[in-house]
Amino acid sequence: MKQTINFSQFIDAFRDHNRLDNFTYDGLKALFDYLEQLEDDCGTGFELDVIALCCEFSEYDTALEAAEQQGYEELEVAGLQEAQALDYLQDHTSVITFDGGVIIQDF
């Protein structure tokens, strides 16, 4: 049996698991929207597993910060731009951009 949840219930699930500090409010909204779109694209529903989402996705202030955390060695080269870091991430993983940050599927 599956239950459809709304964004408020999504937030509540993170609160119930003491995981609200893993993502900002805007990050959670972006992740929720991404997961809903993925369900629509795949034609199937997903079971909400807050712990798995916290292990599988990470939020960063910038794509540059995310790329650095993922070990993008070329970041040490002077002049690397945010757009280049975003391109690198998009070539290697799922990326969710939103006003205020970026969420990536950890790789």
DONUGU-125161 format. One record per residue: residue number from 1; x negated, y, z of N, C-alpha, C in turn. Coordinates in pm, 1 decimal. Example, Ala and Ser with C-alpha at 12.3 -4.5 7.8 and 13.67 -1.06 7.14 Angstrom:
<lumvexs>
{1, {-1319.0, -569.0, 780.0}, {-1230.0, -450.0, 780.0}, {-1320.0, -330.0, 780.0}} {2, {-1285.0, -225.0, 708.0}, {-1367.0, -106.0, 714.0}, {-1290.0, 3.0, 787.0}} 
</lumvexs>
This chain:
<lumvexs>
{1, {-85.1, -116.5, 0.0}, {0.0, 0.0, 0.0}, {-90.4, 123.8, 0.0}} {2, {-61.5, 217.5, -88.9}, {-139.7, 340.0, -97.2}, {-52.4, 458.9, -63.9}} {3, {-115.8, 560.5, -9.6}, {-45.6, 682.6, 25.3}, {-116.0, 800.1, -41.6}} {4, {-39.9, 885.5, -104.6}, {-94.6, 1006.5, -163.8}, {-108.2, 1110.6, -54.0}} {5, {-224.5, 1177.6, -51.4}, {-245.5, 1279.9, 50.8}, {-266.3, 1415.2, -15.9}} {6, {-240.0, 1519.6, 60.9}, {-264.3, 1654.2, 12.2}, {-394.2, 1706.5, 73.2}} {7, {-431.0, 1828.1, 36.4}, {-558.1, 1883.0, 83.6}, {-560.7, 1896.3, 236.0}} {8, {-450.6, 1934.9, 295.1}, {-444.5, 1948.1, 441.4}, {-472.7, 1814.2, 510.3}} {9, {-417.7, 1707.6, 457.7}, {-442.4, 1574.4, 514.3}, {-586.7, 1530.1, 490.2}} {10, {-642.3, 1570.9, 377.8}, {-782.5, 1543.1, 347.4}, {-872.2, 1608.2, 453.3}} {11, {-845.6, 1734.8, 483.0}, {-919.9, 1806.7, 587.7}, {-900.9, 1736.7, 722.0}} {12, {-778.3, 1700.0, 754.0}, {-749.5, 1631.7, 880.2}, {-829.0, 1502.3, 893.7}} {13, {-843.5, 1429.0, 783.8}, {-920.2, 1303.3, 788.1}, {-1066.4, 1331.3, 823.1}} {14, {-1123.9, 1437.1, 767.6}, {-1262.0, 1473.4, 801.3}, {-1271.0, 1516.5, 948.3}} {15, {-1171.3, 1590.7, 994.6}, {-1167.6, 1633.4, 1134.7}, {-1156.6, 1510.8, 1226.7}} {16, {-1070.0, 1416.9, 1192.0}, {-1049.7, 1297.6, 1274.3}, {-1176.0, 1213.3, 1285.6}} {17, {-1262.5, 1220.9, 1184.4}, {-1388.0, 1145.2, 1184.3}, {-1506.8, 1229.8, 1229.8}} {18, {-1477.7, 1348.2, 1283.5}, {-1583.0, 1440.6, 1328.6}, {-1685.8, 1467.5, 1219.5}} {19, {-1638.9, 1490.9, 1097.1}, {-1726.3, 1512.4, 982.4}, {-1702.3, 1646.9, 913.2}} {20, {-1637.7, 1739.6, 980.3}, {-1612.8, 1869.4, 919.3}, {-1741.2, 1947.4, 894.4}} {21, {-1847.7, 1912.3, 965.3}, {-1973.4, 1984.6, 947.0}, {-2052.6, 1935.9, 825.4}} {22, {-2005.7, 1832.2, 757.0}, {-2075.7, 1782.8, 638.3}, {-2053.9, 1872.5, 516.4}} {23, {-1943.8, 1944.1, 513.3}, {-1909.3, 2029.1, 400.1}, {-1843.9, 2157.1, 451.0}} {24, {-1859.3, 2263.4, 373.9}, {-1785.2, 2385.1, 404.0}, {-1639.5, 2364.5, 363.3}} {25, {-1554.8, 2458.0, 404.0}, {-1414.7, 2451.3, 364.2}, {-1403.5, 2454.1, 211.4}} {26, {-1476.4, 2547.1, 148.2}, {-1473.7, 2556.2, 2.3}, {-1531.2, 2431.1, -62.8}} {27, {-1632.8, 2372.6, 0.3}, {-1690.1, 2248.8, -49.7}, {-1590.2, 2134.0, -42.8}} {28, {-1516.8, 2125.4, 67.3}, {-1415.3, 2020.2, 79.9}, {-1305.3, 2038.0, -24.1}} {29, {-1268.3, 2162.9, -50.7}, {-1165.8, 2188.5, -151.9}, {-1215.7, 2144.4, -289.2}} {30, {-1341.7, 2176.7, -319.1}, {-1399.0, 2136.8, -448.0}, {-1408.5, 1984.8, -458.7}} {31, {-1448.5, 1918.4, -351.0}, {-1458.8, 1772.2, -350.1}, {-1320.5, 1709.5, -367.0}} {32, {-1221.6, 1761.6, -298.2}, {-1084.5, 1712.0, -309.8}, {-1035.2, 1724.8, -453.8}} {33, {-1055.1, 1842.2, -512.8}, {-1011.5, 1864.8, -650.9}, {-1084.2, 1770.3, -746.7}} {34, {-1213.6, 1750.8, -724.9}, {-1293.3, 1659.8, -807.9}, {-1238.2, 1517.3, -798.6}} {35, {-1209.8, 1471.7, -677.8}, {-1160.9, 1335.3, -658.9}, {-1021.9, 1317.5, -719.9}} {36, {-938.0, 1419.2, -707.1}, {-806.2, 1411.8, -770.4}, {-817.8, 1402.5, -921.9}} {37, {-907.5, 1482.6, -979.4}, {-927.1, 1479.8, -1124.7}, {-983.2, 1345.0, -1168.4}} {38, {-1074.2, 1290.1, -1089.4}, {-1131.9, 1159.2, -1119.7}, {-1024.0, 1051.4, -1117.7}} {39, {-933.3, 1059.4, -1021.4}, {-821.4, 965.0, -1017.4}, {-735.4, 976.4, -1143.6}} {40, {-706.5, 1099.1, -1182.3}, {-626.2, 1120.7, -1302.7}, {-697.3, 1066.7, -1426.7}} {41, {-826.8, 1093.3, -1436.0}, {-904.9, 1048.9, -1552.5}, {-913.5, 896.6, -1560.3}} {42, {-925.2, 832.0, -1444.6}, {-939.6, 686.1, -1440.0}, {-805.5, 614.2, -1440.1}} {43, {-699.9, 686.2, -1405.9}, {-568.3, 624.5, -1401.0}, {-548.5, 532.6, -1282.8}} {44, {-627.0, 553.5, -1178.8}, {-615.6, 470.0, -1060.1}, {-640.3, 554.2, -936.2}} {45, {-584.4, 511.7, -825.1}, {-604.9, 581.8, -698.7}, {-724.3, 526.9, -624.1}} {46, {-776.2, 607.1, -535.1}, {-888.5, 566.6, -451.8}, {-846.2, 563.2, -306.4}} {47, {-909.8, 479.0, -231.3}, {-889.1, 477.1, -87.2}, {-979.1, 582.6, -25.3}} {48, {-924.3, 665.4, 62.2}, {-1002.1, 769.1, 128.0}, {-1091.3, 705.9, 233.9}} {49, {-1220.2, 720.9, 215.9}, {-1319.8, 673.1, 311.5}, {-1412.4, 790.5, 341.7}} {50, {-1383.0, 862.2, 448.5}, {-1455.8, 983.6, 484.4}, {-1604.2, 956.1, 502.7}} {51, {-1637.5, 850.0, 572.4}, {-1778.2, 818.4, 598.0}, {-1851.7, 791.8, 466.7}} {52, {-1790.3, 717.9, 377.1}, {-1853.2, 690.2, 247.6}, {-1873.3, 819.2, 168.8}} {53, {-1775.6, 908.2, 170.7}, {-1790.6, 1035.2, 99.8}, {-1905.4, 1117.7, 157.5}} {54, {-1919.9, 1116.0, 288.9}, {-2028.9, 1190.1, 353.0}, {-2165.0, 1129.2, 319.9}} {55, {-2168.8, 999.9, 296.7}, {-2294.0, 933.5, 259.1}, {-2324.1, 950.0, 111.0}} {56, {-2220.3, 961.2, 31.5}, {-2235.1, 962.1, -113.9}, {-2253.2, 1101.5, -173.3}} {57, {-2202.2, 1204.6, -105.9}, {-2207.6, 1341.6, -157.3}, {-2274.3, 1433.4, -56.3}} {58, {-2347.2, 1532.6, -108.1}, {-2411.7, 1632.9, -24.3}, {-2385.6, 1771.2, -83.3}} {59, {-2367.8, 1867.2, 5.4}, {-2343.4, 2005.0, -36.6}, {-2468.4, 2089.3, -14.1}} {60, {-2494.2, 2177.5, -109.7}, {-2607.5, 2269.4, -102.1}, {-2560.9, 2408.9, -139.6}} {61, {-2635.9, 2509.3, -96.3}, {-2603.4, 2647.3, -130.1}, {-2627.7, 2675.8, -277.9}} {62, {-2730.2, 2610.7, -335.2}, {-2765.6, 2634.2, -475.3}, {-2806.9, 2503.6, -541.9}} {63, {-2802.0, 2502.3, -673.1}, {-2849.5, 2386.3, -748.4}, {-2999.7, 2370.6, -730.7}} {64, {-3070.2, 2481.3, -717.3}, {-3214.9, 2477.7, -696.8}, {-3248.9, 2405.1, -567.2}} {65, {-3176.6, 2435.7, -461.4}, {-3196.2, 2368.5, -332.9}, {-3165.1, 2219.3, -344.4}} {66, {-3057.7, 2185.6, -413.5}, {-3020.7, 2045.0, -430.6}, {-3128.2, 1970.4, -507.9}} {67, {-3177.8, 2030.6, -615.3}, {-3281.7, 1966.6, -696.6}, {-3408.9, 1946.8, -615.9}} {68, {-3444.8, 2045.0, -534.3}, {-3563.1, 2031.5, -449.0}, {-3547.3, 1914.1, -352.9}} {69, {-3429.0, 1901.9, -292.1}, {-3403.1, 1792.9, -198.0}, {-3404.9, 1657.1, -266.9}} {70, {-3376.0, 1655.5, -395.3}, {-3375.5, 1529.9, -470.0}, {-3511.7, 1498.9, -530.8}} {71, {-3610.1, 1582.7, -502.3}, {-3745.6, 1552.0, -544.2}, {-3782.1, 1595.0, -683.8}} {72, {-3716.7, 1695.5, -735.6}, {-3747.4, 1744.7, -869.7}, {-3884.1, 1812.5, -864.5}} {73, {-3987.4, 1741.1, -907.3}, {-4125.6, 1784.9, -891.6}, {-4158.1, 1911.2, -970.1}} {74, {-4092.2, 1934.2, -1079.5}, {-4121.7, 2051.1, -1161.1}, {-4078.2, 2181.3, -1095.3}} {75, {-4011.3, 2172.9, -982.5}, {-3967.0, 2293.7, -914.3}, {-4084.3, 2378.2, -867.6}} {76, {-4199.1, 2317.8, -851.3}, {-4315.1, 2391.8, -805.7}, {-4367.4, 2485.5, -913.8}} {77, {-4328.2, 2463.4, -1037.4}, {-4369.9, 2549.8, -1147.3}, {-4297.3, 2683.6, -1132.4}} {78, {-4373.2, 2791.3, -1132.8}, {-4315.3, 2924.4, -1114.7}, {-4211.5, 2952.3, -1222.9}} {79, {-4105.7, 3016.6, -1182.7}, {-4006.9, 3062.0, -1278.5}, {-3891.8, 2966.7, -1304.9}} {80, {-3884.4, 2854.3, -1235.7}, {-3771.9, 2764.8, -1257.8}, {-3643.4, 2835.5, -1216.3}} {81, {-3546.6, 2831.6, -1301.1}, {-3421.0, 2902.2, -1278.4}, {-3312.6, 2808.3, -1226.2}} {82, {-3212.4, 2870.3, -1167.9}, {-3096.2, 2797.2, -1116.8}, {-3032.6, 2713.1, -1227.8}} {83, {-3021.5, 2768.0, -1346.9}, {-2958.9, 2696.7, -1458.5}, {-3038.5, 2571.4, -1494.9}} {84, {-3170.3, 2578.5, -1489.2}, {-3253.5, 2461.4, -1518.3}, {-3233.7, 2353.5, -1411.9}} {85, {-3223.5, 2395.2, -1288.1}, {-3199.8, 2299.9, -1179.5}, {-3063.6, 2233.8, -1196.6}} {86, {-2963.7, 2312.1, -1234.3}, {-2829.6, 2258.0, -1256.7}, {-2830.7, 2158.9, -1372.6}} {87, {-2900.8, 2192.4, -1480.1}, {-2913.1, 2100.5, -1593.4}, {-2978.1, 1969.3, -1550.8}} {88, {-3084.0, 1980.0, -1471.8}, {-3153.1, 1860.8, -1422.1}, {-3056.5, 1773.3, -1342.5}} {89, {-2983.0, 1833.7, -1251.4}, {-2888.8, 1757.6, -1169.1}, {-2780.4, 1693.0, -1254.8}} {90, {-2725.8, 1767.6, -1349.3}, {-2619.4, 1714.2, -1434.1}, {-2668.2, 1599.0, -1521.1}} {91, {-2796.5, 1595.7, -1549.9}, {-2853.4, 1484.5, -1626.5}, {-2871.0, 1359.1, -1541.2}} {92, {-2868.0, 1373.8, -1408.1}, {-2898.6, 1261.6, -1319.4}, {-2784.6, 1217.1, -1228.9}} {93, {-2682.9, 1300.6, -1213.4}, {-2578.0, 1265.4, -1118.0}, {-2451.9, 1345.9, -1144.4}} {94, {-2349.3, 1319.2, -1067.7}, {-2227.1, 1399.5, -1073.8}, {-2249.0, 1527.5, -995.1}} {95, {-2205.5, 1638.6, -1052.3}, {-2225.3, 1769.4, -990.9}, {-2091.2, 1841.0, -983.9}} {96, {-2060.8, 1894.8, -868.1}, {-1939.1, 1972.6, -847.2}, {-1984.9, 2114.1, -811.0}} {97, {-1956.9, 2207.8, -897.8}, {-1992.6, 2346.3, -867.5}, {-1869.0, 2419.5, -819.4}} {98, {-1890.3, 2512.9, -729.9}, {-1781.4, 2595.8, -679.1}, {-1840.7, 2726.9, -630.9}} {99, {-1755.6, 2824.5, -611.8}, {-1800.9, 2954.1, -565.3}, {-1858.6, 2938.5, -424.9}} {100, {-1989.9, 2950.2, -413.7}, {-2054.2, 2937.5, -283.0}, {-2144.2, 2817.6, -270.9}} {101, {-2152.6, 2734.7, -373.4}, {-2242.2, 2620.5, -360.4}, {-2225.8, 2515.8, -467.9}} {102, {-2284.7, 2403.0, -438.1}, {-2282.7, 2289.4, -529.5}, {-2279.5, 2161.8, -445.5}} {103, {-2203.6, 2064.2, -491.9}, {-2202.3, 1931.9, -428.4}, {-2252.0, 1834.7, -532.1}} {104, {-2342.9, 1747.5, -490.2}, {-2392.3, 1645.6, -581.4}, {-2367.2, 1507.5, -523.2}} {105, {-2352.5, 1412.8, -614.0}, {-2347.9, 1273.8, -572.4}, {-2492.7, 1231.6, -556.0}} {106, {-2528.5, 1190.5, -435.9}, {-2667.7, 1158.3, -405.1}, {-2719.3, 1045.8, -493.2}} {107, {-2844.0, 1058.4, -535.1}, {-2907.5, 957.9, -619.3}, {-3041.9, 923.2, -565.8}} 
</lumvexs>
